[in-house]
Amino acid sequence: QVQLVESGGGLVQAGGSLKLSCAASGIGFSINTMGWYRQAPGKQRELVATISNGGRTNYADSVKGRFTISRDNTKNTVDLQLNSLEPEDTAVYYCHARYYSSNWYNYWGQGTQVTVSS
């Protein structure tokens, strides 16, 4: 059974930092892409950052220069370092994993709340 388990969310003041972590288990294949998405109240889920198994990264314009994504392919983990947080970053952050095995498979974590106070 595939599981993605996130940790590291919380409440922080504007300008502060947090680190989110996600561990994937139950996947017996190389994960092509891992990433983080977020959903604020009343808004659609949006991409925050992704990283390929080769280390290529992609960031939303709103977080470039403030957030850093990294992964450990041997452990199937992905981290997101959030710096210079702004109240607009408040959302539920979801871990995502995508891999190919005859078909493409997508999995999501349960989400972790990040709240930034002004």
Backbone bond lengths (Angstrom), bond angles and torsions (degrees), N, CA, C in turn:
res aa  C-N    CA-C-N  psi(-1)  N-CA   C-N-CA  omega(-1)  CA-C   N-CA-C  phi
1 Q - - - 1.459 - - 1.523 108.73 -
2 V 1.322 115.19 127.96 1.451 120.33 -178.88 1.525 110.01 -79.79
3 Q 1.307 116.03 132.93 1.462 121.12 176.57 1.519 109.87 -137.59
4 L 1.323 115.09 138.88 1.456 121.89 170.89 1.517 106.55 -119.61
5 V 1.312 116.23 121.70 1.456 121.03 -176.22 1.520 109.17 -118.78
6 E 1.339 115.17 119.60 1.460 121.04 -179.17 1.519 110.72 -97.70
7 S 1.304 115.16 156.50 1.458 121.62 174.06 1.518 108.59 -153.60
8 G 1.331 114.93 161.70 1.458 119.19 171.97 1.511 116.13 107.70
9 G 1.311 118.95 -3.27 1.460 119.69 178.52 1.523 110.74 -71.10
10 G 1.334 115.21 174.29 1.457 119.02 178.59 1.507 112.14 161.68
11 L 1.322 114.27 -167.35 1.467 122.50 -179.30 1.525 108.90 -106.26
12 V 1.321 115.33 131.67 1.457 119.99 -178.50 1.527 108.82 -144.69
13 Q 1.305 116.73 152.69 1.461 120.51 177.13 1.533 110.18 -79.95
14 A 1.301 114.69 156.05 1.467 119.82 176.80 1.520 109.82 -55.40
15 G 1.318 114.98 136.74 1.455 120.62 -176.87 1.512 113.87 93.08
16 G 1.319 116.42 -11.30 1.450 121.10 -178.08 1.519 112.95 -84.05
17 S 1.328 114.68 -173.66 1.460 121.68 -175.53 1.518 111.10 -133.24
18 L 1.310 115.03 153.05 1.457 123.05 172.98 1.517 107.82 -144.41
19 K 1.319 115.74 158.37 1.465 120.55 172.88 1.512 108.73 -127.99
20 L 1.314 115.70 124.71 1.450 122.62 176.37 1.524 109.06 -100.61
21 S 1.318 115.00 142.07 1.454 120.51 177.66 1.516 109.74 -129.64
22 C 1.313 115.44 149.92 1.465 121.18 179.29 1.514 108.58 -141.91
23 A 1.312 115.96 131.74 1.462 121.56 177.78 1.517 108.98 -118.92
24 A 1.318 115.97 127.94 1.462 121.76 178.77 1.516 109.30 -102.42
25 S 1.315 115.39 135.56 1.459 120.16 177.54 1.520 109.43 -134.20
26 G 1.326 115.65 159.28 1.449 120.48 177.59 1.511 114.41 82.36
27 I 1.342 116.39 8.81 1.464 120.12 178.10 1.520 107.87 -106.74
28 G 1.307 115.62 116.67 1.457 119.36 -176.16 1.513 113.81 -95.42
29 F 1.323 116.76 12.74 1.449 121.33 -179.96 1.515 109.80 -125.66
30 S 1.308 115.56 165.38 1.455 119.52 177.29 1.521 109.63 -68.15
31 I 1.312 116.52 127.14 1.458 120.91 179.57 1.521 108.94 -79.51
32 N 1.312 117.01 121.80 1.451 120.32 -177.28 1.522 112.11 -69.13
33 T 1.299 115.34 -53.43 1.459 119.93 -176.16 1.524 110.01 -132.15
34 M 1.296 115.23 136.10 1.459 121.23 170.55 1.525 107.36 -123.24
35 G 1.306 115.17 152.15 1.452 116.27 -177.76 1.505 113.26 -168.33
36 W 1.325 113.26 -178.97 1.458 122.13 178.78 1.525 109.61 -128.56
37 Y 1.306 113.87 136.89 1.452 122.03 174.65 1.526 107.00 -125.88
38 R 1.315 116.27 164.47 1.461 118.93 177.80 1.523 110.50 -142.81
39 Q 1.316 113.95 155.13 1.462 119.86 178.72 1.519 109.01 -139.03
40 A 1.307 115.17 117.24 1.459 121.18 176.85 1.535 108.92 -91.06
41 P 1.311 117.98 158.11 1.476 120.52 -179.60 1.520 111.51 -56.01
42 G 1.322 115.72 129.67 1.453 121.10 178.34 1.508 115.13 77.29
43 K 1.321 117.57 5.41 1.460 120.97 -178.66 1.520 110.64 -122.27
44 Q 1.329 115.39 162.60 1.448 120.03 177.37 1.525 110.61 -78.36
45 R 1.319 114.65 157.03 1.444 119.44 175.29 1.528 109.02 -66.28
46 E 1.328 116.03 137.31 1.453 119.96 -177.29 1.522 111.02 -132.28
47 L 1.314 114.67 153.90 1.457 120.70 178.57 1.520 109.94 -70.87
48 V 1.322 115.48 137.48 1.460 121.00 173.28 1.525 108.77 -105.55
49 A 1.336 116.16 -56.22 1.458 120.58 -179.04 1.519 109.24 -162.02
50 T 1.332 115.85 148.19 1.449 121.64 174.42 1.519 109.16 -133.84
51 I 1.330 114.62 159.15 1.453 120.21 177.84 1.524 108.40 -144.46
52 S 1.319 116.50 132.20 1.460 120.93 179.82 1.521 110.33 -82.62
53 N 1.324 116.19 169.97 1.464 118.88 178.27 1.526 111.15 -68.78
54 G 1.323 117.17 -13.43 1.462 121.02 174.80 1.516 113.30 -93.54
55 G 1.335 115.97 -0.53 1.454 120.17 176.66 1.519 115.52 94.57
56 R 1.325 118.06 4.35 1.464 119.82 178.88 1.520 109.10 -75.54
57 T 1.314 115.73 131.18 1.461 120.92 -175.32 1.520 111.65 -112.56
58 N 1.326 113.68 155.48 1.456 121.20 177.31 1.522 107.10 -142.74
59 Y 1.330 116.41 132.54 1.463 120.73 -176.78 1.527 110.45 -126.84
60 A 1.313 115.01 148.19 1.453 119.78 168.76 1.528 108.24 -67.13
61 D 1.309 116.08 145.52 1.471 119.70 -178.59 1.528 111.75 -56.83
62 S 1.318 116.21 -34.24 1.466 120.60 -175.22 1.522 113.58 -68.61
63 V 1.340 117.48 -16.10 1.467 119.51 -177.13 1.517 112.87 -116.99
64 K 1.320 117.30 -5.08 1.470 120.30 -179.74 1.528 110.66 -56.92
65 G 1.316 114.70 133.93 1.459 120.07 180.00 1.520 114.00 85.44
66 R 1.336 116.65 -11.38 1.472 119.95 180.00 1.526 112.11 -115.40
67 F 1.320 117.12 -35.47 1.464 121.25 -178.37 1.531 109.24 -109.04
68 T 1.342 115.47 148.99 1.463 121.08 177.09 1.512 109.44 -134.53
69 I 1.320 115.81 127.31 1.461 121.38 178.35 1.521 109.13 -103.02
70 S 1.327 115.65 143.32 1.458 121.09 177.01 1.524 108.81 -148.24
71 R 1.308 116.96 160.07 1.467 119.86 179.77 1.518 110.21 -146.22
72 D 1.324 113.92 157.88 1.456 122.32 174.05 1.520 106.66 -119.88
73 N 1.320 116.89 105.75 1.460 120.68 -176.02 1.528 112.32 -66.66
74 T 1.310 117.02 -27.70 1.463 119.53 -178.53 1.529 111.07 -73.36
75 K 1.336 116.27 -25.02 1.465 120.28 -178.11 1.532 112.32 -109.26
76 N 1.316 117.30 -3.76 1.471 121.54 -175.76 1.527 111.07 55.05
77 T 1.296 115.77 48.08 1.454 120.67 177.33 1.524 110.26 -121.44
78 V 1.311 114.72 151.81 1.465 120.61 176.36 1.520 107.71 -137.98
79 D 1.320 115.64 136.20 1.451 122.02 179.58 1.519 110.53 -118.03
80 L 1.319 114.98 155.11 1.454 120.82 174.49 1.523 107.91 -134.26
81 Q 1.314 115.88 114.15 1.456 121.49 176.04 1.521 108.42 -90.74
82 L 1.323 115.80 122.04 1.452 121.34 -177.65 1.529 108.49 -110.78
83 N 1.299 117.20 114.24 1.468 123.02 178.49 1.525 110.17 -116.82
84 S 1.315 114.87 162.15 1.469 121.34 178.23 1.521 111.03 49.27
85 L 1.306 115.10 48.59 1.462 119.99 -175.31 1.520 111.83 -65.45
86 E 1.316 114.45 145.88 1.460 123.13 -179.61 1.530 108.95 -122.51
87 P 1.322 117.36 154.37 1.480 118.85 177.80 1.524 112.13 -54.01
88 E 1.317 117.89 -30.40 1.462 121.30 179.42 1.526 112.75 -68.02
89 D 1.306 117.81 -12.48 1.467 121.46 176.97 1.525 112.19 -82.99
90 T 1.313 117.27 -5.30 1.458 121.02 178.87 1.515 110.60 -62.44
91 A 1.336 115.76 124.16 1.464 121.46 -176.95 1.519 109.04 -178.30
92 V 1.320 114.88 171.20 1.460 120.64 167.17 1.524 106.80 -89.02
93 Y 1.301 116.13 127.07 1.463 121.77 -178.24 1.528 109.02 -102.49
94 Y 1.334 115.15 130.33 1.451 122.29 -176.79 1.531 110.84 -116.38
95 C 1.306 114.57 134.63 1.453 121.20 173.72 1.530 108.69 -84.40
96 H 1.309 116.03 144.23 1.464 121.38 -178.98 1.524 109.70 -135.31
97 A 1.331 115.48 141.50 1.464 121.56 176.10 1.517 109.12 -134.26
98 R 1.324 115.69 139.29 1.457 121.09 -178.41 1.522 108.55 -134.89
99 Y 1.342 115.37 129.12 1.448 117.74 177.27 1.510 110.35 -144.39
100 Y 1.342 114.43 164.75 1.453 120.48 -175.73 1.528 109.70 -115.37
101 S 1.333 114.35 128.63 1.462 121.65 172.21 1.513 107.44 -151.10
102 S 1.302 117.05 86.61 1.466 124.95 -170.83 1.524 111.86 70.81
103 N 1.295 116.52 -36.46 1.464 123.05 173.37 1.521 108.45 -137.18
104 W 1.344 114.62 168.10 1.459 118.72 174.57 1.525 108.98 -84.52
105 Y 1.320 115.65 137.51 1.451 121.80 178.07 1.518 108.90 -122.91
106 N 1.321 114.95 138.40 1.461 121.67 179.08 1.521 109.33 -123.89
107 Y 1.329 115.69 135.30 1.452 120.50 178.98 1.523 109.52 -133.29
108 W 1.335 114.29 149.02 1.464 121.66 -178.07 1.517 110.34 -126.43
109 G 1.314 114.87 147.70 1.444 120.30 170.92 1.522 110.38 -81.46
110 Q 1.312 115.41 179.16 1.461 120.43 -176.15 1.522 112.35 -82.53
111 G 1.306 117.38 -14.06 1.448 122.32 178.57 1.518 112.46 97.88
112 T 1.317 115.21 148.57 1.458 121.26 176.14 1.533 108.00 -136.18
113 Q 1.322 115.84 135.04 1.469 120.95 -174.24 1.523 110.54 -81.57
114 V 1.314 115.51 131.49 1.462 122.52 170.51 1.525 107.14 -118.54
115 T 1.319 116.13 122.50 1.458 121.39 179.28 1.519 109.07 -123.23
116 V 1.326 115.56 125.18 1.462 121.16 -179.66 1.520 108.24 -114.45
117 S 1.319 115.89 119.17 1.460 120.42 -179.50 1.525 110.47 -93.41
118 S 1.324 114.75 148.20 1.475 118.97 -178.62 1.519 111.84 -90.29
